[in-house]
Amino acid sequence: MSSMMNRLLMSSRRQPAHGSASAAREPMTEPLWLEWLTLAGLLIFASWLLGVRGVFAMLLQADPTGITLVIMVVFAGATLWCGARSRTLQQQRQAMLAAQLAGPGRATAEAGWAAAYWSAIAGPARDSGAPLDLLLDKTHGPHSTAWWVNGIQLKLGLLGKVIGFSILALQIGHTTSFDPSQSQELLRSLTTGLGVALLTTMVGLVGNIVLGLQLTRLDRYADALVADCQRIGLSVEADVPPRPLEAVVSFTG
């Protein structure tokens, strides 16, 4: 009886090891594309809610310069680009994992960014830093332009503030005398410039913050992709089998 119990205990202890080995053979990728889809859904719902409440109409009517509309268009275009970029990065990470399972030393340059990097470092040595520079250009190069576009939103908001206060100053300068009967019209003309200054700044700040969150997530994902490519590339240079990616993550975690 005791021998049967010992066999059952030993078999139960072996099962988690088999499960962990299968998990190591089939590593999972971070759902970056799904994360962006979730954010896009929230943004679409918020836009619908603001449109129903009449907030968009109020913003566009209160800004005769059109800077608020320009900021919205820039934000929408940059957000769509972030979605396309997140899909590309996730596809490249999946290609890297597939090339790792097939064998990094046998991966061709057409199999993705990681495979091209491994092929370059495994080939004849010309410039030791060139493969990494090319990989960084593919993973992080387009992000620099996106960060510049993100800064444009803030600068457009500041431009609207300058224009708004300029309108306010011009209207005050054209006021020759204060007539109590015209006080309502005077206040309406003065608040036009103040509204342009405040609304454009607010829209620019909100767009800058939300787009900055997306770009920061893309940068961190690209950093992890480059780090994993380099880790596997070290084993390619040493001509030894690399450790599975999930095993390294569980060890470091």
ZADO-1210 file (C-alpha; in nm, 4 decimals, padded with zeros to 6 digits):
<atoms>
<atom x="00.0000" y="00.0000" z="00.0000" code="MET" pos="1"/>
<atom x="00.2784" y="00.2384" z="00.0895" code="SER" pos="2"/>
<atom x="00.4585" y="00.1673" z="-00.2383" code="SER" pos="3"/>
<atom x="00.1451" y="00.2613" z="-00.4345" code="MET" pos="4"/>
<atom x="00.1122" y="00.5895" z="-00.2442" code="MET" pos="5"/>
<atom x="00.4763" y="00.6725" z="-00.3153" code="ASN" pos="6"/>
<atom x="00.4234" y="00.6134" z="-00.6890" code="ARG" pos="7"/>
<atom x="00.1189" y="00.8422" z="-00.6906" code="LEU" pos="8"/>
<atom x="00.3113" y="01.1173" z="-00.5114" code="LEU" pos="9"/>
<atom x="00.6037" y="01.0883" z="-00.7510" code="MET" pos="10"/>
<atom x="00.3761" y="01.1033" z="-01.0567" code="SER" pos="11"/>
<atom x="00.1948" y="01.4099" z="-00.9197" code="SER" pos="12"/>
<atom x="00.5267" y="01.5840" z="-00.8669" code="ARG" pos="13"/>
<atom x="00.6308" y="01.5178" z="-01.2249" code="ARG" pos="14"/>
<atom x="00.3196" y="01.6692" z="-01.3797" code="GLN" pos="15"/>
<atom x="00.3989" y="02.0393" z="-01.3009" code="PRO" pos="16"/>
<atom x="00.7454" y="01.9914" z="-01.4485" code="ALA" pos="17"/>
<atom x="00.5909" y="01.8626" z="-01.7712" code="HIS" pos="18"/>
<atom x="00.3503" y="02.1585" z="-01.7776" code="GLY" pos="19"/>
<atom x="00.6291" y="02.4073" z="-01.7212" code="SER" pos="20"/>
<atom x="00.8305" y="02.2497" z="-02.0015" code="ALA" pos="21"/>
<atom x="00.5390" y="02.2824" z="-02.2420" code="SER" pos="22"/>
<atom x="00.4900" y="02.6434" z="-02.1335" code="ALA" pos="23"/>
<atom x="00.8577" y="02.7067" z="-02.2019" code="ALA" pos="24"/>
<atom x="00.8259" y="02.5562" z="-02.5479" code="ARG" pos="25"/>
<atom x="00.5263" y="02.7794" z="-02.6283" code="GLU" pos="26"/>
<atom x="00.5971" y="03.1235" z="-02.4756" code="PRO" pos="27"/>
<atom x="00.3223" y="03.3802" z="-02.4701" code="MET" pos="28"/>
<atom x="00.3528" y="03.7327" z="-02.6078" code="THR" pos="29"/>
<atom x="00.2242" y="04.0491" z="-02.4467" code="GLU" pos="30"/>
<atom x="-00.1115" y="04.1527" z="-02.5993" code="PRO" pos="31"/>
<atom x="00.0014" y="04.4994" z="-02.7047" code="LEU" pos="32"/>
<atom x="-00.2455" y="04.5117" z="-02.9940" code="TRP" pos="33"/>
<atom x="-00.5296" y="04.4127" z="-02.7602" code="LEU" pos="34"/>
<atom x="-00.4251" y="04.6812" z="-02.5133" code="GLU" pos="35"/>
<atom x="-00.4457" y="04.9453" z="-02.7849" code="TRP" pos="36"/>
<atom x="-00.7858" y="04.8171" z="-02.8989" code="LEU" pos="37"/>
<atom x="-00.9106" y="04.8525" z="-02.5418" code="THR" pos="38"/>
<atom x="-00.7817" y="05.2087" z="-02.5232" code="LEU" pos="39"/>
<atom x="-00.9309" y="05.2886" z="-02.8640" code="ALA" pos="40"/>
<atom x="-01.2667" y="05.1592" z="-02.7469" code="GLY" pos="41"/>
<atom x="-01.2529" y="05.3816" z="-02.4409" code="LEU" pos="42"/>
<atom x="-01.1595" y="05.6829" z="-02.6531" code="LEU" pos="43"/>
<atom x="-01.4444" y="05.6145" z="-02.8967" code="ILE" pos="44"/>
<atom x="-01.6921" y="05.5864" z="-02.6107" code="PHE" pos="45"/>
<atom x="-01.5623" y="05.9077" z="-02.4516" code="ALA" pos="46"/>
<atom x="-01.5848" y="06.0885" z="-02.7865" code="SER" pos="47"/>
<atom x="-01.9426" y="05.9691" z="-02.8358" code="TRP" pos="48"/>
<atom x="-02.0350" y="06.0801" z="-02.4858" code="LEU" pos="49"/>
<atom x="-01.8799" y="06.4246" z="-02.5326" code="LEU" pos="50"/>
<atom x="-02.0507" y="06.4593" z="-02.8687" code="GLY" pos="51"/>
<atom x="-02.3908" y="06.3743" z="-02.7210" code="VAL" pos="52"/>
<atom x="-02.3353" y="06.6244" z="-02.4415" code="ARG" pos="53"/>
<atom x="-02.2481" y="06.8932" z="-02.6951" code="GLY" pos="54"/>
<atom x="-01.8939" y="06.9452" z="-02.5671" code="VAL" pos="55"/>
<atom x="-01.7334" y="06.9143" z="-02.9113" code="PHE" pos="56"/>
<atom x="-01.9747" y="07.1638" z="-03.0623" code="ALA" pos="57"/>
<atom x="-01.9055" y="07.4054" z="-02.7787" code="MET" pos="58"/>
<atom x="-01.5285" y="07.3727" z="-02.8234" code="LEU" pos="59"/>
<atom x="-01.5403" y="07.4299" z="-03.1978" code="LEU" pos="60"/>
<atom x="-01.7787" y="07.7257" z="-03.1713" code="GLN" pos="61"/>
<atom x="-01.5751" y="07.8918" z="-02.8960" code="ALA" pos="62"/>
<atom x="-01.2521" y="07.8734" z="-03.1019" code="ASP" pos="63"/>
<atom x="-01.2750" y="08.0869" z="-03.4176" code="PRO" pos="64"/>
<atom x="-00.9077" y="08.0188" z="-03.4973" code="THR" pos="65"/>
<atom x="-00.9626" y="07.6460" z="-03.5654" code="GLY" pos="66"/>
<atom x="-00.6614" y="07.5427" z="-03.3565" code="ILE" pos="67"/>
<atom x="-00.8770" y="07.3133" z="-03.1425" code="THR" pos="68"/>
<atom x="-00.9916" y="07.1234" z="-03.4517" code="LEU" pos="69"/>
<atom x="-00.6316" y="07.0912" z="-03.5731" code="VAL" pos="70"/>
<atom x="-00.5248" y="06.9449" z="-03.2371" code="ILE" pos="71"/>
<atom x="-00.8093" y="06.6913" z="-03.2492" code="MET" pos="72"/>
<atom x="-00.7164" y="06.5821" z="-03.6009" code="VAL" pos="73"/>
<atom x="-00.3484" y="06.5462" z="-03.5070" code="VAL" pos="74"/>
<atom x="-00.4398" y="06.3412" z="-03.1996" code="PHE" pos="75"/>
<atom x="-00.6727" y="06.1116" z="-03.3954" code="ALA" pos="76"/>
<atom x="-00.4135" y="06.0503" z="-03.6672" code="GLY" pos="77"/>
<atom x="-00.1345" y="05.9843" z="-03.4156" code="ALA" pos="78"/>
<atom x="-00.3561" y="05.7451" z="-03.2177" code="THR" pos="79"/>
<atom x="-00.4311" y="05.5435" z="-03.5320" code="LEU" pos="80"/>
<atom x="-00.0584" y="05.5305" z="-03.6056" code="TRP" pos="81"/>
<atom x="00.0016" y="05.3963" z="-03.2524" code="CYS" pos="82"/>
<atom x="-00.2472" y="05.1199" z="-03.3246" code="GLY" pos="83"/>
<atom x="-00.0693" y="05.0198" z="-03.6442" code="ALA" pos="84"/>
<atom x="00.2673" y="05.0385" z="-03.4693" code="ARG" pos="85"/>
<atom x="00.1516" y="04.8222" z="-03.1782" code="SER" pos="86"/>
<atom x="00.0341" y="04.5564" z="-03.4236" code="ARG" pos="87"/>
<atom x="00.3703" y="04.5641" z="-03.6042" code="THR" pos="88"/>
<atom x="00.5683" y="04.5295" z="-03.2807" code="LEU" pos="89"/>
<atom x="00.3554" y="04.2406" z="-03.1608" code="GLN" pos="90"/>
<atom x="00.3947" y="04.0627" z="-03.4961" code="GLN" pos="91"/>
<atom x="00.7726" y="04.1077" z="-03.4791" code="GLN" pos="92"/>
<atom x="00.7808" y="03.9647" z="-03.1279" code="ARG" pos="93"/>
<atom x="00.5799" y="03.6629" z="-03.2398" code="GLN" pos="94"/>
<atom x="00.8208" y="03.6195" z="-03.5308" code="ALA" pos="95"/>
<atom x="01.1131" y="03.6353" z="-03.2875" code="MET" pos="96"/>
<atom x="00.9618" y="03.3642" z="-03.0668" code="LEU" pos="97"/>
<atom x="00.8905" y="03.1455" z="-03.3693" code="ALA" pos="98"/>
<atom x="01.2489" y="03.1883" z="-03.4930" code="ALA" pos="99"/>
<atom x="01.3792" y="03.1057" z="-03.1454" code="GLN" pos="100"/>
<atom x="01.1829" y="02.7810" z="-03.1332" code="LEU" pos="101"/>
<atom x="01.3040" y="02.6897" z="-03.4810" code="ALA" pos="102"/>
<atom x="01.6630" y="02.7703" z="-03.3877" code="GLY" pos="103"/>
<atom x="01.8173" y="03.1208" z="-03.3962" code="PRO" pos="104"/>
<atom x="02.1219" y="02.9960" z="-03.5847" code="GLY" pos="105"/>
<atom x="01.9044" y="02.8684" z="-03.8697" code="ARG" pos="106"/>
<atom x="01.6808" y="03.1798" z="-03.8941" code="ALA" pos="107"/>
<atom x="01.6942" y="03.3787" z="-04.2158" code="THR" pos="108"/>
<atom x="01.6865" y="03.7573" z="-04.2413" code="ALA" pos="109"/>
<atom x="01.3410" y="03.7459" z="-04.4029" code="GLU" pos="110"/>
<atom x="01.1865" y="03.5959" z="-04.0874" code="ALA" pos="111"/>
<atom x="01.1695" y="03.9324" z="-03.9069" code="GLY" pos="112"/>
<atom x="01.3767" y="04.1967" z="-03.7366" code="TRP" pos="113"/>
<atom x="01.5166" y="03.9572" z="-03.4753" code="ALA" pos="114"/>
<atom x="01.6145" y="03.6972" z="-03.7349" code="ALA" pos="115"/>
<atom x="01.7894" y="03.9641" z="-03.9413" code="ALA" pos="116"/>
<atom x="01.9801" y="04.0730" z="-03.6306" code="TYR" pos="117"/>
<atom x="02.0852" y="03.7159" z="-03.5499" code="TRP" pos="118"/>
<atom x="02.1927" y="03.6551" z="-03.9086" code="SER" pos="119"/>
<atom x="02.4026" y="03.9718" z="-03.9034" code="ALA" pos="120"/>
<atom x="02.5861" y="03.8873" z="-03.5814" code="ILE" pos="121"/>
<atom x="02.6409" y="03.5285" z="-03.6938" code="ALA" pos="122"/>
<atom x="02.7909" y="03.6384" z="-04.0254" code="GLY" pos="123"/>
<atom x="03.1383" y="03.7699" z="-04.0987" code="PRO" pos="124"/>
<atom x="03.2447" y="04.0395" z="-03.8549" code="ALA" pos="125"/>
<atom x="03.2588" y="04.3849" z="-04.0157" code="ARG" pos="126"/>
<atom x="03.1144" y="04.6373" z="-03.7719" code="ASP" pos="127"/>
<atom x="03.0181" y="04.4893" z="-03.4367" code="SER" pos="128"/>
<atom x="02.7743" y="04.7696" z="-03.3581" code="GLY" pos="129"/>
<atom x="02.5985" y="04.7875" z="-03.6945" code="ALA" pos="130"/>
<atom x="02.3484" y="04.5009" z="-03.6368" code="PRO" pos="131"/>
<atom x="02.2317" y="04.6518" z="-03.3084" code="LEU" pos="132"/>
<atom x="02.2050" y="04.9983" z="-03.4633" code="ASP" pos="133"/>
<atom x="01.9900" y="04.8611" z="-03.7442" code="LEU" pos="134"/>
<atom x="01.7683" y="04.6768" z="-03.4953" code="LEU" pos="135"/>
<atom x="01.7250" y="04.9901" z="-03.2831" code="LEU" pos="136"/>
<atom x="01.6388" y="05.1911" z="-03.5927" code="ASP" pos="137"/>
<atom x="01.3620" y="04.9449" z="-03.6786" code="LYS" pos="138"/>
<atom x="01.2217" y="04.9206" z="-03.3264" code="THR" pos="139"/>
<atom x="01.2614" y="05.2803" z="-03.2052" code="HIS" pos="140"/>
<atom x="01.3245" y="05.4940" z="-03.5147" code="GLY" pos="141"/>
<atom x="00.9641" y="05.5845" z="-03.6018" code="PRO" pos="142"/>
<atom x="00.8897" y="05.6657" z="-03.2380" code="HIS" pos="143"/>
<atom x="01.1038" y="05.9798" z="-03.2525" code="SER" pos="144"/>
<atom x="00.8751" y="06.1340" z="-03.5125" code="THR" pos="145"/>
<atom x="00.5708" y="06.0325" z="-03.3091" code="ALA" pos="146"/>
<atom x="00.7114" y="06.2053" z="-02.9998" code="TRP" pos="147"/>
<atom x="00.7682" y="06.5174" z="-03.2110" code="TRP" pos="148"/>
<atom x="00.4038" y="06.5059" z="-03.3214" code="VAL" pos="149"/>
<atom x="00.3053" y="06.4667" z="-02.9566" code="ASN" pos="150"/>
<atom x="00.4952" y="06.7838" z="-02.8739" code="GLY" pos="151"/>
<atom x="00.3193" y="06.9635" z="-03.1600" code="ILE" pos="152"/>
<atom x="-00.0107" y="06.9264" z="-02.9756" code="GLN" pos="153"/>
<atom x="00.1272" y="07.1073" z="-02.6736" code="LEU" pos="154"/>
<atom x="00.2834" y="07.3775" z="-02.8893" code="LYS" pos="155"/>
<atom x="-00.0449" y="07.4311" z="-03.0741" code="LEU" pos="156"/>
<atom x="-00.2174" y="07.4716" z="-02.7397" code="GLY" pos="157"/>
<atom x="00.0381" y="07.7332" z="-02.6351" code="LEU" pos="158"/>
<atom x="-00.0042" y="07.9053" z="-02.9711" code="LEU" pos="159"/>
<atom x="-00.3778" y="07.9223" z="-02.9082" code="GLY" pos="160"/>
<atom x="-00.3104" y="08.0752" z="-02.5678" code="LYS" pos="161"/>
<atom x="-00.0902" y="08.3444" z="-02.7225" code="VAL" pos="162"/>
<atom x="-00.3489" y="08.4184" z="-02.9918" code="ILE" pos="163"/>
<atom x="-00.6294" y="08.4281" z="-02.7357" code="GLY" pos="164"/>
<atom x="-00.4532" y="08.6725" z="-02.5065" code="PHE" pos="165"/>
<atom x="-00.3518" y="08.8796" z="-02.8081" code="SER" pos="166"/>
<atom x="-00.7186" y="08.9061" z="-02.9085" code="ILE" pos="167"/>
<atom x="-00.8040" y="09.0007" z="-02.5512" code="LEU" pos="168"/>
<atom x="-00.5344" y="09.2700" z="-02.5426" code="ALA" pos="169"/>
<atom x="-00.6417" y="09.4152" z="-02.8775" code="LEU" pos="170"/>
<atom x="-01.0032" y="09.4334" z="-02.7684" code="GLN" pos="171"/>
<atom x="-00.9077" y="09.6073" z="-02.4450" code="ILE" pos="172"/>
<atom x="-00.6879" y="09.8487" z="-02.6389" code="GLY" pos="173"/>
<atom x="-00.9725" y="09.9411" z="-02.8740" code="HIS" pos="174"/>
<atom x="-01.1992" y="10.0273" z="-02.5821" code="THR" pos="175"/>
<atom x="-01.1935" y="10.4079" z="-02.5626" code="THR" pos="176"/>
<atom x="-01.4535" y="10.4592" z="-02.2941" code="SER" pos="177"/>
<atom x="-01.6623" y="10.2437" z="-02.0655" code="PHE" pos="178"/>
<atom x="-02.0338" y="10.2786" z="-02.1249" code="ASP" pos="179"/>
<atom x="-02.2486" y="10.0915" z="-01.8714" code="PRO" pos="180"/>
<atom x="-02.5133" y="10.0316" z="-02.1375" code="SER" pos="181"/>
<atom x="-02.2586" y="09.8429" z="-02.3510" code="GLN" pos="182"/>
<atom x="-02.1038" y="09.6401" z="-02.0688" code="SER" pos="183"/>
<atom x="-02.2632" y="09.3122" z="-02.1808" code="GLN" pos="184"/>
<atom x="-02.1304" y="09.3447" z="-02.5352" code="GLU" pos="185"/>
<atom x="-01.7887" y="09.4447" z="-02.4018" code="LEU" pos="186"/>
<atom x="-01.7682" y="09.1416" z="-02.1727" code="LEU" pos="187"/>
<atom x="-01.8720" y="08.9112" z="-02.4569" code="ARG" pos="188"/>
<atom x="-01.5972" y="09.0434" z="-02.6816" code="SER" pos="189"/>
<atom x="-01.3373" y="09.0164" z="-02.4054" code="LEU" pos="190"/>
<atom x="-01.4281" y="08.6585" z="-02.3151" code="THR" pos="191"/>
<atom x="-01.3804" y="08.5481" z="-02.6784" code="THR" pos="192"/>
<atom x="-01.0044" y="08.5859" z="-02.6568" code="GLY" pos="193"/>
<atom x="-00.9926" y="08.4364" z="-02.3073" code="LEU" pos="194"/>
<atom x="-01.1944" y="08.1349" z="-02.4224" code="GLY" pos="195"/>
<atom x="-00.9590" y="08.0722" z="-02.7146" code="VAL" pos="196"/>
<atom x="-00.6589" y="08.0887" z="-02.4812" code="ALA" pos="197"/>
<atom x="-00.7965" y="07.8459" z="-02.2226" code="LEU" pos="198"/>
<atom x="-00.9717" y="07.5955" z="-02.4479" code="LEU" pos="199"/>
<atom x="-00.6834" y="07.5427" z="-02.6889" code="THR" pos="200"/>
<atom x="-00.4436" y="07.4967" z="-02.3992" code="THR" pos="201"/>
<atom x="-00.6749" y="07.2430" z="-02.2332" code="MET" pos="202"/>
<atom x="-00.7258" y="07.0396" z="-02.5519" code="VAL" pos="203"/>
<atom x="-00.3531" y="07.0425" z="-02.6262" code="GLY" pos="204"/>
<atom x="-00.2655" y="06.9230" z="-02.2746" code="LEU" pos="205"/>
<atom x="-00.5200" y="06.6393" z="-02.2779" code="VAL" pos="206"/>
<atom x="-00.4051" y="06.5189" z="-02.6207" code="GLY" pos="207"/>
<atom x="-00.0409" y="06.5400" z="-02.5151" code="ASN" pos="208"/>
<atom x="-00.1002" y="06.3320" z="-02.2026" code="ILE" pos="209"/>
<atom x="-00.3067" y="06.0563" z="-02.3684" code="VAL" pos="210"/>
<atom x="-00.0789" y="06.0247" z="-02.6705" code="LEU" pos="211"/>
<atom x="00.2260" y="06.0290" z="-02.4430" code="GLY" pos="212"/>
<atom x="00.0908" y="05.7274" z="-02.2536" code="LEU" pos="213"/>
<atom x="00.0574" y="05.5340" z="-02.5800" code="GLN" pos="214"/>
<atom x="00.4067" y="05.6227" z="-02.6987" code="LEU" pos="215"/>
<atom x="00.5602" y="05.5344" z="-02.3621" code="THR" pos="216"/>
<atom x="00.4001" y="05.1899" z="-02.3785" code="ARG" pos="217"/>
<atom x="00.5342" y="05.1413" z="-02.7324" code="LEU" pos="218"/>
<atom x="00.8844" y="05.2425" z="-02.6201" code="ASP" pos="219"/>
<atom x="00.8828" y="04.9974" z="-02.3279" code="ARG" pos="220"/>
<atom x="00.7591" y="04.7162" z="-02.5522" code="TYR" pos="221"/>
<atom x="01.0296" y="04.7943" z="-02.8078" code="ALA" pos="222"/>
<atom x="01.2929" y="04.8009" z="-02.5303" code="ASP" pos="223"/>
<atom x="01.1879" y="04.4543" z="-02.4157" code="ALA" pos="224"/>
<atom x="01.1988" y="04.3288" z="-02.7761" code="LEU" pos="225"/>
<atom x="01.5538" y="04.4564" z="-02.8245" code="VAL" pos="226"/>
<atom x="01.6666" y="04.3123" z="-02.4898" code="ALA" pos="227"/>
<atom x="01.5307" y="03.9676" z="-02.5761" code="ASP" pos="228"/>
<atom x="01.6910" y="03.9805" z="-02.9203" code="CYS" pos="229"/>
<atom x="02.0268" y="04.0614" z="-02.7630" code="GLN" pos="230"/>
<atom x="01.9920" y="03.7873" z="-02.5009" code="ARG" pos="231"/>
<atom x="01.9216" y="03.5240" z="-02.7646" code="ILE" pos="232"/>
<atom x="02.1889" y="03.6759" z="-02.9884" code="GLY" pos="233"/>
<atom x="02.4550" y="03.6136" z="-02.7224" code="LEU" pos="234"/>
<atom x="02.3820" y="03.2431" z="-02.7423" code="SER" pos="235"/>
<atom x="02.4006" y="03.2619" z="-03.1230" code="VAL" pos="236"/>
<atom x="02.7480" y="03.4152" z="-03.0984" code="GLU" pos="237"/>
<atom x="02.8561" y="03.1489" z="-02.8503" code="ALA" pos="238"/>
<atom x="02.6943" y="02.8744" z="-03.0641" code="ASP" pos="239"/>
<atom x="02.5050" y="02.7283" z="-02.7672" code="VAL" pos="240"/>
<atom x="02.1314" y="02.6616" z="-02.7388" code="PRO" pos="241"/>
<atom x="01.9508" y="02.9633" z="-02.5862" code="PRO" pos="242"/>
<atom x="01.7435" y="02.9357" z="-02.2733" code="ARG" pos="243"/>
<atom x="01.3686" y="02.9599" z="-02.3319" code="PRO" pos="244"/>
<atom x="01.2310" y="03.3118" z="-02.2977" code="LEU" pos="245"/>
<atom x="00.9669" y="03.2155" z="-02.0416" code="GLU" pos="246"/>
<atom x="01.2286" y="03.0495" z="-01.8231" code="ALA" pos="247"/>
<atom x="01.4323" y="03.3716" z="-01.8128" code="VAL" pos="248"/>
<atom x="01.1231" y="03.5780" z="-01.7323" code="VAL" pos="249"/>
<atom x="01.0237" y="03.3451" z="-01.4480" code="SER" pos="250"/>
<atom x="01.3808" y="03.3441" z="-01.3132" code="PHE" pos="251"/>
<atom x="01.4162" y="03.7221" z="-01.3186" code="THR" pos="252"/>
<atom x="01.0627" y="03.7695" z="-01.1822" code="GLY" pos="253"/>
</atoms>
